[in-house]
Amino acid sequence: MPASPLVPWLLIAALLLVLGLALRLWQRRNRHFVSSATVAAAYDRWTADRLLERLWGDHVHLGYYLPSRGRAEPAVDFRQAKVEFVHALVRWSGLDQLPPGSKVLDVGCGIGGSARILARDYGLDVLGISISPGQIQRARELTDPALSCQFAVMDALDLNLADASFAAVWSVEAGPHMPDKQLYADELLRVLAPGGRLVVADWNRRDPADGPLDRRERWVMRQLLDQWAHPEFASIAGFARNLLASPYGRGDGGTQGPQLAVETGDWTAETLPSWIDSILEGIRRPGQVLSLGPGAVLQGLRETPTLLLMHWAFATGMMQFGLFRGVKPPANRAGI
């Protein structure tokens, strides 16, 4: 029996209704940055509802899609692409050259996915910090006590840690939440020991020197800031300047001696498929969403417009996925 001609129209109407509801929720319930407390509250909610964990696994960051034939091709699995991101960043930064037992600080550790890989696969002694108590509690729940991997609630702009106390400092996708980029750079370098390795991976805006944002881009930028508690995005060149301007980039922590040399990279192409994959995970694993109840379905719909805008921004060059690495010069021992 042929289907009624009304069926396609009913399906279209239902789809439009769902999209309209998602857009209304998105417009009415943003997460505008006010202070570090708003960032902590946002991540506490994302951790408590478990939707992000169900879809993204234990890595709250983008995936790495292996370049092939001059373009980035999706990995087999979104979650595996996130694991590959950690290993690729370890290789790029040289953290795989650290001796076992080296102390590493993971700034903005999420629920501990990267920290566990650094401890388990590379034998590093890791401290992960986040401003979100909910994330730290969940990280501890997911971590084998046998791993050399600890977690603490801490503000990245006010690290309660001694100077020069880590052989490496690792920070992935935390910078956009920092209202003071220079202080963020200073704190990362302050706790890094002379001879230690720094690696940062972040979402970055196009540098103003490469062209101002047009009217459409300014609107998109406002949404990207307000929806996910971001005060501002640094450009790749801008944050490199922050690192170079820090007094803690010198081995003696002062004005003498050689300065940290900063190398940058751009993994926009390698990470770009993550945004659409983030949406498709809800289709590939519908049970993961539906099992959390109707609230999770609405929450997933509510995040979809921002994910699509993120994809557009990175695909058009308005945003870039920046990498930063450097080795802090040895301490100046002249006269000792």
PATORTOR-621506 format. One record per residue (C-alpha): y, z, x; chain; residue number from 1; residue in three letters. Coordinates in Angstrom, 3 decimals. Example, Ala and Ser with C-alpha at 12.3 -4.5 7.8 and 13.67 -1.06 7.14 Angstrom:
BEGIN
@v=-4.500 w=7.800 u=12.300 c=A k=1 r=ALA
@v=-1.060 w=7.140 u=13.670 c=A k=2 r=SER
This chain:
BEGIN
@v=0.000 w=0.000 u=0.000 c=A k=1 r=MET
@v=3.336 w=-1.022 u=1.576 c=A k=2 r=PRO
@v=5.775 w=1.729 u=2.420 c=A k=3 r=ALA
@v=8.724 w=2.184 u=0.136 c=A k=4 r=SER
@v=11.889 w=0.436 u=1.378 c=A k=5 r=PRO
@v=13.592 w=3.809 u=0.985 c=A k=6 r=LEU
@v=11.538 w=5.429 u=3.770 c=A k=7 r=VAL
@v=13.447 w=3.968 u=6.740 c=A k=8 r=PRO
@v=16.748 w=4.904 u=5.154 c=A k=9 r=TRP
@v=15.561 w=8.448 u=4.495 c=A k=10 r=LEU
@v=14.477 w=8.778 u=8.125 c=A k=11 r=LEU
@v=17.838 w=7.492 u=9.344 c=A k=12 r=ILE
@v=19.638 w=9.886 u=7.006 c=A k=13 r=ALA
@v=17.549 w=12.810 u=8.275 c=A k=14 r=ALA
@v=18.247 w=11.857 u=11.893 c=A k=15 r=LEU
@v=21.975 w=11.608 u=11.231 c=A k=16 r=LEU
@v=21.897 w=15.000 u=9.512 c=A k=17 r=LEU
@v=20.161 w=16.604 u=12.511 c=A k=18 r=VAL
@v=22.571 w=14.975 u=14.967 c=A k=19 r=LEU
@v=25.517 w=16.049 u=12.858 c=A k=20 r=GLY
@v=24.271 w=19.634 u=12.818 c=A k=21 r=LEU
@v=23.794 w=19.599 u=16.589 c=A k=22 r=ALA
@v=27.294 w=18.236 u=17.118 c=A k=23 r=LEU
@v=28.795 w=20.860 u=14.810 c=A k=24 r=ARG
@v=27.021 w=23.683 u=16.643 c=A k=25 r=LEU
@v=28.091 w=22.201 u=19.981 c=A k=26 r=TRP
@v=31.742 w=21.997 u=18.970 c=A k=27 r=GLN
@v=31.945 w=25.459 u=17.421 c=A k=28 r=ARG
@v=29.974 w=27.507 u=19.950 c=A k=29 r=ARG
@v=31.083 w=26.752 u=23.488 c=A k=30 r=ASN
@v=30.750 w=29.094 u=26.473 c=A k=31 r=ARG
@v=34.238 w=28.899 u=27.920 c=A k=32 r=HIS
@v=34.546 w=30.701 u=31.253 c=A k=33 r=PHE
@v=36.620 w=33.873 u=31.038 c=A k=34 r=VAL
@v=35.202 w=35.974 u=33.867 c=A k=35 r=SER
@v=31.977 w=36.565 u=35.764 c=A k=36 r=SER
@v=30.865 w=38.592 u=32.742 c=A k=37 r=ALA
@v=30.773 w=35.437 u=30.603 c=A k=38 r=THR
@v=28.524 w=33.750 u=33.180 c=A k=39 r=VAL
@v=26.185 w=36.749 u=33.226 c=A k=40 r=ALA
@v=26.092 w=36.881 u=29.417 c=A k=41 r=ALA
@v=25.320 w=33.150 u=29.137 c=A k=42 r=ALA
@v=22.394 w=33.381 u=31.561 c=A k=43 r=TYR
@v=21.145 w=36.575 u=29.946 c=A k=44 r=ASP
@v=20.950 w=34.721 u=26.613 c=A k=45 r=ARG
@v=19.297 w=31.647 u=28.142 c=A k=46 r=TRP
@v=16.724 w=33.892 u=29.810 c=A k=47 r=THR
@v=16.062 w=36.035 u=26.746 c=A k=48 r=ALA
@v=15.404 w=33.155 u=24.348 c=A k=49 r=ASP
@v=12.883 w=31.634 u=26.852 c=A k=50 r=ARG
@v=13.708 w=28.074 u=25.722 c=A k=51 r=LEU
@v=14.905 w=26.993 u=29.165 c=A k=52 r=LEU
@v=11.861 w=28.535 u=30.834 c=A k=53 r=GLU
@v=9.464 w=26.939 u=28.354 c=A k=54 r=ARG
@v=10.911 w=23.472 u=29.009 c=A k=55 r=LEU
@v=12.046 w=23.661 u=32.640 c=A k=56 r=TRP
@v=9.453 w=26.063 u=34.041 c=A k=57 r=GLY
@v=10.636 w=28.674 u=36.541 c=A k=58 r=ASP
@v=13.217 w=26.422 u=38.238 c=A k=59 r=HIS
@v=16.697 w=26.454 u=36.671 c=A k=60 r=VAL
@v=17.891 w=23.444 u=38.684 c=A k=61 r=HIS
@v=17.526 w=19.664 u=38.733 c=A k=62 r=LEU
@v=14.521 w=17.772 u=40.038 c=A k=63 r=GLY
@v=14.175 w=15.453 u=43.032 c=A k=64 r=TYR
@v=12.890 w=11.967 u=42.260 c=A k=65 r=TYR
@v=11.558 w=10.140 u=45.308 c=A k=66 r=LEU
@v=13.610 w=7.043 u=46.224 c=A k=67 r=PRO
@v=11.595 w=3.844 u=46.122 c=A k=68 r=SER
@v=12.525 w=0.192 u=46.579 c=A k=69 r=ARG
@v=16.211 w=1.029 u=46.793 c=A k=70 r=GLY
@v=16.394 w=3.082 u=43.616 c=A k=71 r=ARG
@v=15.259 w=6.462 u=42.350 c=A k=72 r=ALA
@v=12.065 w=6.380 u=40.337 c=A k=73 r=GLU
@v=10.958 w=9.281 u=38.120 c=A k=74 r=PRO
@v=8.229 w=11.548 u=39.390 c=A k=75 r=ALA
@v=5.120 w=12.003 u=37.260 c=A k=76 r=VAL
@v=6.234 w=15.351 u=35.913 c=A k=77 r=ASP
@v=9.688 w=16.878 u=35.428 c=A k=78 r=PHE
@v=8.567 w=20.306 u=36.576 c=A k=79 r=ARG
@v=6.906 w=18.876 u=39.658 c=A k=80 r=GLN
@v=10.160 w=17.077 u=40.471 c=A k=81 r=ALA
@v=11.841 w=20.499 u=40.538 c=A k=82 r=LYS
@v=9.234 w=21.819 u=42.976 c=A k=83 r=VAL
@v=9.702 w=18.720 u=45.128 c=A k=84 r=GLU
@v=13.466 w=19.378 u=45.085 c=A k=85 r=PHE
@v=12.915 w=22.714 u=46.838 c=A k=86 r=VAL
@v=10.655 w=21.214 u=49.517 c=A k=87 r=HIS
@v=12.997 w=18.241 u=50.055 c=A k=88 r=ALA
@v=15.992 w=20.561 u=50.443 c=A k=89 r=LEU
@v=14.057 w=22.765 u=52.883 c=A k=90 r=VAL
@v=13.340 w=19.695 u=55.020 c=A k=91 r=ARG
@v=16.902 w=18.372 u=54.771 c=A k=92 r=TRP
@v=18.420 w=21.714 u=55.744 c=A k=93 r=SER
@v=15.960 w=22.570 u=58.513 c=A k=94 r=GLY
@v=14.776 w=25.805 u=56.905 c=A k=95 r=LEU
@v=11.242 w=24.697 u=57.712 c=A k=96 r=ASP
@v=12.139 w=25.275 u=61.372 c=A k=97 r=GLN
@v=12.730 w=29.002 u=60.849 c=A k=98 r=LEU
@v=10.033 w=31.320 u=62.202 c=A k=99 r=PRO
@v=7.927 w=33.196 u=59.630 c=A k=100 r=PRO
@v=9.515 w=36.448 u=58.513 c=A k=101 r=GLY
@v=13.084 w=35.154 u=58.838 c=A k=102 r=SER
@v=15.417 w=36.756 u=56.317 c=A k=103 r=LYS
@v=16.817 w=34.335 u=53.737 c=A k=104 r=VAL
@v=19.379 w=34.977 u=51.001 c=A k=105 r=LEU
@v=19.072 w=32.904 u=47.808 c=A k=106 r=ASP
@v=22.483 w=33.020 u=46.096 c=A k=107 r=VAL
@v=22.163 w=32.263 u=42.387 c=A k=108 r=GLY
@v=18.378 w=32.579 u=42.365 c=A k=109 r=CYS
@v=17.782 w=32.099 u=38.635 c=A k=110 r=GLY
@v=14.366 w=33.441 u=37.681 c=A k=111 r=ILE
@v=13.130 w=33.121 u=41.247 c=A k=112 r=GLY
@v=11.367 w=29.758 u=41.399 c=A k=113 r=GLY
@v=12.893 w=28.629 u=44.696 c=A k=114 r=SER
@v=12.687 w=32.090 u=46.256 c=A k=115 r=ALA
@v=8.954 w=32.265 u=45.564 c=A k=116 r=ARG
@v=8.363 w=28.873 u=47.197 c=A k=117 r=ILE
@v=10.402 w=29.877 u=50.252 c=A k=118 r=LEU
@v=8.370 w=33.083 u=50.581 c=A k=119 r=ALA
@v=4.925 w=31.689 u=49.729 c=A k=120 r=ARG
@v=5.006 w=28.253 u=51.391 c=A k=121 r=ASP
@v=7.258 w=28.932 u=54.383 c=A k=122 r=TYR
@v=6.548 w=32.595 u=55.121 c=A k=123 r=GLY
@v=10.194 w=33.647 u=54.736 c=A k=124 r=LEU
@v=11.478 w=37.089 u=53.751 c=A k=125 r=ASP
@v=13.661 w=36.295 u=50.740 c=A k=126 r=VAL
@v=16.271 w=38.223 u=48.792 c=A k=127 r=LEU
@v=17.333 w=36.451 u=45.605 c=A k=128 r=GLY
@v=20.531 w=37.502 u=43.862 c=A k=129 r=ILE
@v=22.023 w=36.635 u=40.483 c=A k=130 r=SER
@v=24.858 w=38.022 u=38.397 c=A k=131 r=ILE
@v=22.519 w=38.022 u=35.383 c=A k=132 r=SER
@v=20.439 w=41.204 u=34.889 c=A k=133 r=PRO
@v=18.192 w=39.240 u=32.535 c=A k=134 r=GLY
@v=17.375 w=36.669 u=35.193 c=A k=135 r=GLN
@v=16.628 w=39.327 u=37.800 c=A k=136 r=ILE
@v=14.315 w=41.206 u=35.449 c=A k=137 r=GLN
@v=12.439 w=37.989 u=34.636 c=A k=138 r=ARG
@v=12.270 w=36.984 u=38.328 c=A k=139 r=ALA
@v=10.628 w=40.301 u=39.141 c=A k=140 r=ARG
@v=8.128 w=39.870 u=36.287 c=A k=141 r=GLU
@v=7.109 w=36.418 u=37.543 c=A k=142 r=LEU
@v=6.789 w=37.364 u=41.218 c=A k=143 r=THR
@v=3.547 w=38.499 u=42.865 c=A k=144 r=ASP
@v=4.217 w=41.888 u=44.489 c=A k=145 r=PRO
@v=2.380 w=40.644 u=47.574 c=A k=146 r=ALA
@v=5.102 w=38.078 u=48.243 c=A k=147 r=LEU
@v=7.908 w=38.978 u=50.640 c=A k=148 r=SER
@v=10.412 w=38.277 u=47.909 c=A k=149 r=CYS
@v=12.883 w=40.739 u=46.368 c=A k=150 r=GLN
@v=15.602 w=40.362 u=43.731 c=A k=151 r=PHE
@v=18.882 w=42.144 u=43.005 c=A k=152 r=ALA
@v=21.797 w=41.878 u=40.577 c=A k=153 r=VAL
@v=24.855 w=40.955 u=42.627 c=A k=154 r=MET
@v=28.100 w=38.996 u=42.373 c=A k=155 r=ASP
@v=28.183 w=36.086 u=44.835 c=A k=156 r=ALA
@v=31.911 w=36.668 u=45.322 c=A k=157 r=LEU
@v=31.349 w=40.285 u=46.322 c=A k=158 r=ASP
@v=28.014 w=40.490 u=48.123 c=A k=159 r=LEU
@v=26.972 w=44.066 u=48.784 c=A k=160 r=ASN
@v=25.329 w=43.007 u=52.027 c=A k=161 r=LEU
@v=26.072 w=43.527 u=55.708 c=A k=162 r=ALA
@v=27.800 w=40.904 u=57.821 c=A k=163 r=ASP
@v=25.540 w=38.533 u=59.767 c=A k=164 r=ALA
@v=22.363 w=39.887 u=58.164 c=A k=165 r=SER
@v=20.467 w=36.693 u=57.214 c=A k=166 r=PHE
@v=18.903 w=33.909 u=59.262 c=A k=167 r=ALA
@v=19.593 w=31.493 u=56.403 c=A k=168 r=ALA
@v=21.662 w=31.373 u=53.230 c=A k=169 r=VAL
@v=20.473 w=29.092 u=50.414 c=A k=170 r=TRP
@v=22.444 w=28.387 u=47.237 c=A k=171 r=SER
@v=21.561 w=25.810 u=44.583 c=A k=172 r=VAL
@v=23.820 w=24.897 u=41.645 c=A k=173 r=GLU
@v=25.711 w=28.207 u=41.715 c=A k=174 r=ALA
@v=29.106 w=26.970 u=42.934 c=A k=175 r=GLY
@v=30.370 w=25.600 u=39.592 c=A k=176 r=PRO
@v=30.385 w=29.161 u=38.215 c=A k=177 r=HIS
@v=32.615 w=30.451 u=41.033 c=A k=178 r=MET
@v=36.317 w=30.740 u=40.107 c=A k=179 r=PRO
@v=37.307 w=31.133 u=43.774 c=A k=180 r=ASP
@v=35.577 w=28.472 u=45.865 c=A k=181 r=LYS
@v=37.079 w=29.733 u=49.132 c=A k=182 r=GLN
@v=35.824 w=33.268 u=48.543 c=A k=183 r=LEU
@v=32.411 w=31.824 u=47.665 c=A k=184 r=TYR
@v=32.336 w=29.932 u=50.986 c=A k=185 r=ALA
@v=33.543 w=33.027 u=52.851 c=A k=186 r=ASP
@v=30.823 w=35.264 u=51.411 c=A k=187 r=GLU
@v=28.044 w=32.755 u=52.133 c=A k=188 r=LEU
@v=29.136 w=32.527 u=55.748 c=A k=189 r=LEU
@v=29.967 w=36.219 u=56.177 c=A k=190 r=ARG
@v=26.376 w=37.312 u=55.641 c=A k=191 r=VAL
@v=24.937 w=34.449 u=57.728 c=A k=192 r=LEU
@v=23.949 w=35.491 u=61.236 c=A k=193 r=ALA
@v=25.133 w=33.556 u=64.310 c=A k=194 r=PRO
@v=22.670 w=30.712 u=64.826 c=A k=195 r=GLY
@v=21.694 w=30.921 u=61.140 c=A k=196 r=GLY
@v=21.340 w=27.981 u=58.755 c=A k=197 r=ARG
@v=23.438 w=27.391 u=55.638 c=A k=198 r=LEU
@v=22.346 w=25.096 u=52.804 c=A k=199 r=VAL
@v=24.189 w=24.550 u=49.527 c=A k=200 r=VAL
@v=23.379 w=22.062 u=46.761 c=A k=201 r=ALA
@v=25.844 w=21.701 u=43.909 c=A k=202 r=ASP
@v=27.318 w=19.735 u=41.057 c=A k=203 r=TRP
@v=30.594 w=18.299 u=42.334 c=A k=204 r=ASN
@v=33.442 w=16.364 u=40.755 c=A k=205 r=ARG
@v=34.843 w=13.159 u=42.195 c=A k=206 r=ARG
@v=37.423 w=14.012 u=44.825 c=A k=207 r=ASP
@v=41.018 w=13.469 u=43.587 c=A k=208 r=PRO
@v=41.675 w=11.398 u=46.723 c=A k=209 r=ALA
@v=39.130 w=8.875 u=45.373 c=A k=210 r=ASP
@v=40.987 w=8.509 u=42.087 c=A k=211 r=GLY
@v=42.231 w=10.852 u=39.336 c=A k=212 r=PRO
@v=40.286 w=11.348 u=36.146 c=A k=213 r=LEU
@v=41.285 w=9.035 u=33.328 c=A k=214 r=ASP
@v=41.806 w=10.227 u=29.755 c=A k=215 r=ARG
@v=38.157 w=9.848 u=28.754 c=A k=216 r=ARG
@v=36.944 w=11.551 u=31.911 c=A k=217 r=GLU
@v=39.335 w=14.465 u=31.382 c=A k=218 r=ARG
@v=37.837 w=15.006 u=27.922 c=A k=219 r=TRP
@v=34.296 w=14.878 u=29.296 c=A k=220 r=VAL
@v=35.232 w=17.247 u=32.110 c=A k=221 r=MET
@v=36.625 w=19.752 u=29.625 c=A k=222 r=ARG
@v=33.299 w=19.758 u=27.747 c=A k=223 r=GLN
@v=31.264 w=20.180 u=30.946 c=A k=224 r=LEU
@v=33.389 w=23.157 u=31.937 c=A k=225 r=LEU
@v=33.528 w=24.870 u=28.552 c=A k=226 r=ASP
@v=29.955 w=24.378 u=27.400 c=A k=227 r=GLN
@v=28.252 w=26.033 u=30.376 c=A k=228 r=TRP
@v=30.742 w=28.669 u=31.609 c=A k=229 r=ALA
@v=32.164 w=26.686 u=34.519 c=A k=230 r=HIS
@v=35.700 w=27.537 u=35.669 c=A k=231 r=PRO
@v=35.973 w=24.432 u=37.876 c=A k=232 r=GLU
@v=33.935 w=21.961 u=39.921 c=A k=233 r=PHE
@v=34.726 w=21.440 u=43.590 c=A k=234 r=ALA
@v=34.467 w=17.994 u=45.131 c=A k=235 r=SER
@v=32.104 w=17.421 u=48.042 c=A k=236 r=ILE
@v=35.043 w=16.986 u=50.405 c=A k=237 r=ALA
@v=36.823 w=19.972 u=48.870 c=A k=238 r=GLY
@v=33.986 w=22.443 u=49.347 c=A k=239 r=PHE
@v=33.371 w=21.130 u=52.860 c=A k=240 r=ALA
@v=37.001 w=22.025 u=53.560 c=A k=241 r=ARG
@v=36.398 w=25.518 u=52.138 c=A k=242 r=ASN
@v=33.502 w=26.022 u=54.544 c=A k=243 r=LEU
@v=35.497 w=24.741 u=57.497 c=A k=244 r=LEU
@v=38.472 w=26.964 u=56.601 c=A k=245 r=ALA
@v=36.412 w=30.164 u=56.525 c=A k=246 r=SER
@v=36.934 w=32.584 u=59.419 c=A k=247 r=PRO
@v=33.268 w=33.512 u=59.063 c=A k=248 r=TYR
@v=32.262 w=30.013 u=60.167 c=A k=249 r=GLY
@v=32.661 w=31.123 u=63.784 c=A k=250 r=ARG
@v=29.943 w=32.993 u=65.614 c=A k=251 r=GLY
@v=32.258 w=35.926 u=66.350 c=A k=252 r=ASP
@v=33.571 w=36.066 u=62.777 c=A k=253 r=GLY
@v=37.124 w=35.590 u=63.983 c=A k=254 r=GLY
@v=39.430 w=32.932 u=65.380 c=A k=255 r=THR
@v=37.764 w=32.327 u=68.741 c=A k=256 r=GLN
@v=34.762 w=30.256 u=69.684 c=A k=257 r=GLY
@v=33.254 w=27.096 u=68.157 c=A k=258 r=PRO
@v=33.549 w=26.457 u=64.417 c=A k=259 r=GLN
@v=30.680 w=25.720 u=62.035 c=A k=260 r=LEU
@v=29.991 w=21.980 u=61.813 c=A k=261 r=ALA
@v=29.426 w=20.994 u=58.175 c=A k=262 r=VAL
@v=27.279 w=18.003 u=57.232 c=A k=263 r=GLU
@v=27.272 w=16.722 u=53.662 c=A k=264 r=THR
@v=24.927 w=14.570 u=51.621 c=A k=265 r=GLY
@v=24.777 w=13.048 u=48.158 c=A k=266 r=ASP
@v=21.627 w=13.253 u=46.038 c=A k=267 r=TRP
@v=23.152 w=11.915 u=42.828 c=A k=268 r=THR
@v=20.615 w=9.081 u=42.576 c=A k=269 r=ALA
@v=17.695 w=11.343 u=43.507 c=A k=270 r=GLU
@v=18.525 w=13.915 u=40.805 c=A k=271 r=THR
@v=19.995 w=11.714 u=38.042 c=A k=272 r=LEU
@v=16.772 w=11.288 u=35.976 c=A k=273 r=PRO
@v=16.719 w=15.084 u=35.464 c=A k=274 r=SER
@v=19.285 w=14.991 u=32.657 c=A k=275 r=TRP
@v=17.325 w=12.683 u=30.365 c=A k=276 r=ILE
@v=14.056 w=14.353 u=31.379 c=A k=277 r=ASP
@v=15.589 w=17.668 u=30.259 c=A k=278 r=SER
@v=15.877 w=16.231 u=26.750 c=A k=279 r=ILE
@v=12.530 w=14.432 u=26.793 c=A k=280 r=LEU
@v=10.691 w=17.654 u=27.696 c=A k=281 r=GLU
@v=11.263 w=18.834 u=24.126 c=A k=282 r=GLY
@v=9.478 w=15.696 u=22.895 c=A k=283 r=ILE
@v=6.697 w=15.848 u=25.479 c=A k=284 r=ARG
@v=6.046 w=19.531 u=24.832 c=A k=285 r=ARG
@v=7.094 w=20.115 u=21.200 c=A k=286 r=PRO
@v=4.834 w=23.136 u=20.900 c=A k=287 r=GLY
@v=6.824 w=24.931 u=23.591 c=A k=288 r=GLN
@v=9.933 w=24.705 u=21.399 c=A k=289 r=VAL
@v=8.385 w=25.098 u=17.954 c=A k=290 r=LEU
@v=6.469 w=28.217 u=18.984 c=A k=291 r=SER
@v=9.796 w=29.967 u=19.595 c=A k=292 r=LEU
@v=10.908 w=29.414 u=15.983 c=A k=293 r=GLY
@v=13.667 w=27.426 u=14.240 c=A k=294 r=PRO
@v=16.371 w=29.088 u=16.323 c=A k=295 r=GLY
@v=14.977 w=27.472 u=19.459 c=A k=296 r=ALA
@v=14.989 w=24.058 u=17.794 c=A k=297 r=VAL
@v=18.648 w=24.468 u=16.901 c=A k=298 r=LEU
@v=19.408 w=25.717 u=20.412 c=A k=299 r=GLN
@v=17.702 w=22.682 u=21.924 c=A k=300 r=GLY
@v=19.705 w=20.380 u=19.692 c=A k=301 r=LEU
@v=22.863 w=22.260 u=20.580 c=A k=302 r=ARG
@v=22.390 w=21.589 u=24.317 c=A k=303 r=GLU
@v=21.637 w=17.872 u=23.919 c=A k=304 r=THR
@v=25.237 w=16.555 u=23.810 c=A k=305 r=PRO
@v=26.115 w=18.387 u=27.043 c=A k=306 r=THR
@v=23.011 w=17.031 u=28.781 c=A k=307 r=LEU
@v=23.958 w=13.495 u=27.718 c=A k=308 r=LEU
@v=27.521 w=13.978 u=28.950 c=A k=309 r=LEU
@v=26.207 w=15.304 u=32.258 c=A k=310 r=MET
@v=24.044 w=12.191 u=32.638 c=A k=311 r=HIS
@v=27.020 w=9.951 u=31.871 c=A k=312 r=TRP
@v=29.285 w=11.824 u=34.302 c=A k=313 r=ALA
@v=26.817 w=11.610 u=37.190 c=A k=314 r=PHE
@v=25.827 w=8.014 u=36.387 c=A k=315 r=ALA
@v=29.446 w=6.798 u=36.384 c=A k=316 r=THR
@v=30.568 w=8.607 u=39.554 c=A k=317 r=GLY
@v=32.772 w=11.142 u=37.830 c=A k=318 r=MET
@v=30.332 w=13.786 u=39.119 c=A k=319 r=MET
@v=28.190 w=13.872 u=42.257 c=A k=320 r=GLN
@v=25.281 w=15.993 u=43.436 c=A k=321 r=PHE
@v=26.526 w=17.285 u=46.772 c=A k=322 r=GLY
@v=24.612 w=18.798 u=49.682 c=A k=323 r=LEU
@v=26.043 w=20.917 u=52.488 c=A k=324 r=PHE
@v=24.331 w=22.127 u=55.650 c=A k=325 r=ARG
@v=25.349 w=23.698 u=58.916 c=A k=326 r=GLY
@v=24.254 w=26.011 u=61.705 c=A k=327 r=VAL
@v=26.573 w=28.901 u=62.431 c=A k=328 r=LYS
@v=27.561 w=28.880 u=66.125 c=A k=329 r=PRO
@v=26.111 w=31.621 u=68.331 c=A k=330 r=PRO
@v=28.250 w=34.695 u=68.893 c=A k=331 r=ALA
@v=30.821 w=34.378 u=71.672 c=A k=332 r=ASN
@v=29.564 w=36.746 u=74.387 c=A k=333 r=ARG
@v=32.246 w=36.022 u=76.919 c=A k=334 r=ALA
@v=33.083 w=39.115 u=78.921 c=A k=335 r=GLY
@v=29.955 w=41.007 u=77.884 c=A k=336 r=ILE
